[in-house]
């Protein structure tokens, strides 16, 4: 890749970083992000990935005073990062290993150290890991 191509990629990445990682009220931002590359885009169905409520049911973030770093005023969903499974204590991990073997315990350890993007509403984004997984499992 030549210098000009690298420069173009860097410019695209800067533009993408400037975009707020949030979903505003406008449906256009929920469904279409134009020709640019968007990784971990908001859910196409416009629902909180934790509680499942649609953006039409959500109260927007209000900016300063919300429990987030940054100003997400007007956003209905904000991208956050969550581990892929609940965090176990050493004792719980030992019990898992005894009941299901080393392979299961290692798989769980790997998942609890892996993160994924989650688009969440103002009520869900403040949940602790355990509370988050309780809501997710209650939804099923």
Secondary structure, 3 states (H helix, E strand, C coil): CCHHHHHHHHHHHHHHHHCCCEECCCHHHHHCCCCCCCCCCCCCCCECCCCCCEHHHCCCCCCCCCCCCCCCCCCCEEEEEEECCCCCCHHHHHHHHHHHCHHHHHHHHHHHCCEEEEEECCCCCCCCHHHHHHHHHHHC
